[in-house]
Amino acid sequence: MLGKSGFAVNNVICPEESVMRYIEQLIQYPEALQVLEFADGRVSLIVVRAAADSLLVNHTIAEFRDRLPDAEMRVVALYRQDTQVDALPETRILPGDEVFVLADTRKITAVLAGIHKTDQPVKRLMLAGGGKVGLRLARILADQYDVKVIERDKNRCAYLASQLPSSTLILNGDGADEDLLHEESVNEMDLFLSLTSDDEDNIMSAMLAKRMGARRVMALINRRAYADMMQGSTIDIAISPAQTVIGELLAHLRRGDVAAVHSLRRGAAEALEGIARGDIKTSKLVGRRVEQIKLPQGVSMGAIVRGEGSYSEVLMPHHNTLIQADDHIIMFIPNKRDVRAVEKLFQVSATFFG
């Protein structure tokens, strides 16, 4: 039995579950390239590519508040042609920029619409691959969407049919079979997901589906080099299982009171959620204003969640914001070499007894 009383295991991480949750978020917000949650879902980091005719493009970051007055948000990073650009108030967002925004989760839709325009909601999905990830995903999507699953193995098809609602169409075939995709109207799909255990098959079937008219395609790619190469090409989103799992691992490895960690930009950057503990004598954060906290160059304090449950509030910190005990603070760290310095901020001195 797994657990403290069995094999002395404190936490169990299920890769398939992590990948499934990640994909589910991307389906919910089709405009986003990435959606990551913090503070029990109260705050989200969204990555979106700026569209030419959207509300905020060709405007400075300082103008965002005037154009989206009801959206609690902060641009924490900006990448232009794969090069980081300082996210300063006077920085102008250009078409094609990759924008990293921390926002109150309840405002994500408005923020995405401002940077990318609102894509039509996902209604029709086609999944190539009925393995563990495909089955888990089809099971949770079947009640909300029109789902088709393509699986090569006949026996696996029979098993899928026994596990999924009758409304889910199970097809015995190859996800890279052009005739099959044509017969099943892949051009009418809002989303095509290639989820087999073979990277090359996933790449080929996703590229074929895109060429045949699928509005958006995602491919599960285990090899990091392949995933990095394919992301943003014909394939809209390359899903790396290692990247989806690594955040859960990092949260247990980080020092200080770290609640969540997400690896970004192929592992070069991180977004970290820490909890401010102690008091003004024992903490480097509590009782201090943001302007008094020495952050490594480039590191930005993106959001603060104060309070618990329904009484919590999401704050976008300003220079005079005072940090309080038990605040959840989300930091964006563009260079992972600065992670250790940020961790130290969340460590209390030996004189503190919680």
C-alpha positions in Angstrom: 0.0 0.0 0.0 1.4 3.4 -1.0 1.5 5.9 1.8 3.3 6.7 5.0 2.1 3.5 6.7 3.1 1.4 3.6 6.3 2.3 1.8 6.8 5.5 3.7 5.8 7.5 0.6 4.6 11.0 1.4 3.3 11.9 -2.0 2.3 10.0 -5.1 2.5 11.7 -8.5 0.5 10.2 -11.4 2.0 11.4 -14.8 -1.2 10.5 -16.7 -3.3 12.5 -14.3 -0.9 15.5 -14.5 -1.1 15.5 -18.3 -4.8 15.1 -18.3 -5.3 18.1 -16.0 -3.0 20.1 -18.2 -4.8 19.3 -21.4 -8.2 19.9 -19.7 -7.1 23.5 -18.9 -6.0 24.1 -22.5 -9.4 22.9 -23.8 -11.2 25.2 -21.4 -9.1 28.2 -22.7 -8.4 27.5 -26.4 -6.7 30.9 -26.9 -3.9 30.0 -24.4 -0.6 28.3 -25.0 -0.3 27.4 -21.4 -2.4 27.7 -18.2 -0.9 27.1 -14.8 -2.8 27.5 -11.5 -1.6 28.8 -8.1 -3.1 29.3 -4.6 -5.7 26.5 -5.0 -6.8 27.8 -8.4 -7.4 31.5 -7.3 -4.6 32.8 -9.5 -3.5 31.5 -13.0 -0.5 32.1 -15.1 -1.5 32.2 -18.7 0.7 32.3 -21.7 -0.8 33.7 -24.9 0.4 34.8 -28.3 -0.7 38.3 -29.1 -3.0 38.6 -32.1 -2.7 41.5 -34.5 -6.2 42.8 -34.2 -6.8 42.3 -30.5 -7.7 45.0 -27.9 -4.3 45.3 -26.2 -1.8 44.8 -29.1 0.1 47.9 -30.1 -0.5 49.4 -26.7 1.9 49.7 -23.8 1.6 47.5 -20.7 0.8 50.7 -18.7 -2.3 51.2 -20.9 -3.7 47.7 -20.1 -5.5 48.8 -16.9 -7.4 51.5 -18.8 -8.4 49.2 -21.6 -9.3 46.3 -19.2 -10.4 48.1 -16.0 -12.2 45.0 -14.5 -9.4 42.5 -15.0 -6.9 41.9 -12.2 -3.8 41.1 -14.1 0.0 41.7 -14.4 2.3 41.0 -17.4 5.3 39.3 -15.7 7.2 38.3 -18.9 7.3 39.0 -22.6 9.1 37.0 -25.3 9.6 38.4 -28.8 10.9 36.0 -31.5 12.1 33.7 -28.6 14.0 36.6 -26.9 13.0 38.0 -23.6 11.9 41.6 -23.6 11.6 43.6 -20.4 8.0 43.9 -19.3 8.1 47.6 -18.3 5.1 50.0 -18.2 6.3 51.6 -21.4 6.8 48.3 -23.3 4.5 48.0 -26.2 2.9 44.6 -27.1 3.5 43.6 -30.7 1.7 41.0 -32.8 3.2 37.6 -32.3 4.6 38.4 -28.8 4.4 35.6 -26.3 2.9 37.2 -23.2 3.0 35.7 -19.7 0.2 37.1 -17.6 -0.7 36.4 -14.0 -4.4 37.0 -13.3 -7.3 36.3 -11.0 -8.6 33.0 -12.4 -12.1 34.5 -12.6 -10.8 37.1 -15.1 -8.9 34.8 -17.4 -11.5 34.9 -20.2 -11.4 38.7 -20.3 -7.6 38.8 -20.3 -7.3 36.3 -23.1 -9.9 38.1 -25.2 -7.9 41.3 -24.8 -4.6 39.9 -26.0 -5.7 37.2 -28.5 -9.4 37.8 -29.2 -11.9 35.1 -28.2 -11.7 31.8 -30.1 -14.9 29.9 -30.5 -15.4 27.4 -27.7 -14.3 23.8 -28.2 -17.3 21.5 -29.0 -15.9 18.7 -31.2 -12.7 16.8 -30.4 -10.9 13.9 -32.0 -8.4 11.9 -29.9 -5.8 9.7 -31.7 -4.8 7.1 -29.2 -6.9 5.4 -26.6 -4.1 4.6 -24.1 -4.1 5.6 -20.4 -4.1 9.4 -21.2 -6.6 9.1 -24.0 -9.0 7.0 -21.9 -8.8 9.3 -18.9 -9.3 12.4 -21.0 -12.2 10.9 -23.0 -13.9 9.9 -19.8 -14.0 13.4 -18.3 -14.8 15.1 -21.7 -17.5 12.8 -22.9 -20.3 14.6 -21.0 -19.4 18.1 -22.2 -18.1 17.6 -25.7 -18.6 15.6 -28.9 -15.7 13.1 -28.7 -14.2 10.7 -31.2 -11.4 8.3 -30.3 -9.2 6.6 -32.9 -7.3 3.5 -31.6 -5.3 0.9 -33.6 -5.8 -2.1 -31.4 -9.1 -3.9 -31.8 -9.1 -5.3 -28.3 -8.3 -1.9 -26.8 -11.2 -0.5 -28.8 -13.5 -3.0 -27.2 -12.2 -2.1 -23.8 -12.7 1.6 -24.5 -16.3 1.0 -25.6 -16.9 -0.7 -22.3 -15.5 2.2 -20.3 -16.8 5.2 -22.1 -20.4 6.5 -22.6 -22.3 5.4 -25.7 -22.1 8.9 -27.0 -18.3 8.6 -27.5 -17.5 7.2 -31.0 -14.7 4.6 -30.9 -12.9 4.1 -34.3 -10.5 1.3 -35.0 -7.8 2.7 -37.2 -4.7 4.8 -37.5 -4.7 8.5 -36.5 -2.4 9.2 -39.4 -4.7 7.6 -42.0 -5.7 10.4 -44.3 -8.8 8.5 -45.6 -10.1 7.8 -42.1 -9.6 11.4 -41.0 -11.4 12.6 -44.1 -14.3 10.2 -43.6 -14.6 11.3 -40.0 -14.6 15.0 -41.0 -11.4 16.1 -39.2 -11.8 19.4 -40.9 -14.9 20.1 -38.6 -12.9 19.3 -35.4 -12.3 22.2 -33.0 -9.4 20.2 -31.5 -7.4 17.2 -32.6 -5.2 15.6 -29.9 -2.6 13.0 -30.7 -2.0 11.0 -27.6 -0.3 7.7 -28.5 2.9 6.4 -27.0 4.9 7.1 -30.2 6.3 10.6 -30.7 6.7 10.3 -34.4 3.2 9.0 -34.9 1.8 11.9 -32.8 3.7 14.5 -34.7 2.7 13.1 -38.1 -1.0 12.6 -37.2 -1.3 16.1 -35.7 0.4 17.8 -38.7 -1.8 15.8 -41.0 -5.0 16.8 -39.1 -3.9 20.5 -39.2 -3.3 20.3 -42.9 -6.7 18.8 -43.4 -8.5 21.6 -41.6 -8.6 20.8 -37.9 -8.8 24.2 -36.2 -6.3 23.5 -33.4 -4.0 20.5 -32.9 -2.0 19.2 -29.9 0.5 16.4 -29.8 1.9 14.5 -26.8 5.7 14.4 -27.3 7.9 12.7 -24.8 11.2 13.7 -26.2 12.0 17.3 -25.0 14.0 18.1 -28.1 11.1 17.1 -30.3 8.6 19.0 -28.2 10.7 22.2 -28.3 11.1 21.9 -32.0 7.4 21.4 -32.8 5.9 23.9 -30.4 4.3 26.7 -32.3 4.9 25.2 -35.7 2.2 23.4 -37.6 1.4 21.8 -34.2 -0.2 24.5 -32.0 0.8 23.0 -28.7 3.4 20.3 -28.0 2.7 18.6 -24.7 5.7 17.4 -22.8 4.8 14.9 -20.0 8.1 15.7 -18.3 7.2 19.4 -18.1 3.8 18.8 -16.7 5.1 16.5 -13.9 8.2 18.4 -13.0 6.3 21.2 -11.3 4.9 18.7 -8.8 8.3 17.3 -8.1 9.9 20.7 -7.7 7.4 21.8 -5.1 8.7 19.0 -2.8 12.3 19.8 -3.5 12.3 23.5 -3.1 13.5 25.0 0.2 11.5 27.5 2.3 7.7 27.5 2.4 7.1 26.8 -1.3 3.5 25.7 -2.2 3.8 25.4 -5.9 6.4 25.5 -8.7 5.9 25.4 -12.5 8.8 25.0 -14.9 8.6 27.4 -18.0 10.4 28.1 -21.2 11.9 24.6 -21.6 13.1 24.6 -18.0 15.0 27.9 -18.2 12.4 29.8 -16.1 10.1 29.1 -13.2 7.0 30.5 -11.6 7.0 29.9 -7.8 4.3 30.3 -5.2 5.7 30.8 -1.6 4.0 31.5 1.7 5.2 34.4 3.8 5.7 33.2 7.3 7.0 34.7 10.6 7.0 38.4 11.5 9.1 41.5 10.8 11.9 40.2 13.0 12.2 36.7 11.5 11.0 37.1 7.9 12.6 38.8 4.9 9.0 39.5 3.6 6.5 40.0 6.4 6.0 43.6 7.5 7.8 45.0 4.5 6.6 46.9 1.5 7.3 45.5 -1.9 9.8 48.3 -2.6 11.9 47.2 0.4 12.3 43.6 -0.8 15.5 42.9 -2.7 14.6 40.7 -5.6 17.2 39.3 -8.0 17.4 41.2 -11.3 14.5 40.3 -13.6 12.5 38.5 -10.9 9.0 39.9 -10.5 6.4 39.6 -7.8 3.3 38.9 -9.9 0.4 38.4 -7.5 -0.5 38.0 -3.8 -3.4 35.9 -2.5 -4.4 37.0 1.0 -6.9 35.1 3.2 -8.4 31.6 2.9 -11.2 30.1 1.0 -14.1 32.4 0.1 -12.6 35.2 2.2 -9.4 35.3 0.1 -8.6 38.2 -2.3 -6.2 38.5 -5.2 -3.9 41.5 -5.1 -1.6 42.8 -7.8 1.3 44.2 -5.7 2.5 47.8 -6.1 5.6 49.4 -4.6 3.9 50.3 -1.4 2.0 47.0 -0.9 2.7 45.7 2.6 3.3 41.9 2.9 1.4 40.2 5.6 1.9 36.9 7.4 0.5 33.9 5.4 0.3 35.8 2.1 0.7 33.5 -0.9 3.1 35.3 -3.2 3.6 34.2 -6.8 7.0 35.1 -8.3 8.2 34.9 -11.9 11.8 33.8 -12.2 13.1 34.2 -15.8 16.5 32.6 -15.0 16.5 29.4 -12.9 19.9 30.4 -11.4 18.0 32.9 -9.3 15.6 30.3 -7.8 17.8 29.7 -4.7 17.8 33.4 -3.8 14.0 33.6 -4.1 13.7 30.5 -1.9 15.7 32.2 0.8 13.2 35.0 0.9 10.5 32.5 2.1 12.7 31.0 4.9 12.3 32.3 8.4 15.1 32.7 10.8 15.7 30.1 13.6 14.0 32.4 16.2 10.6 31.9 14.5 8.4 29.1 15.9 5.2 28.7 14.0 
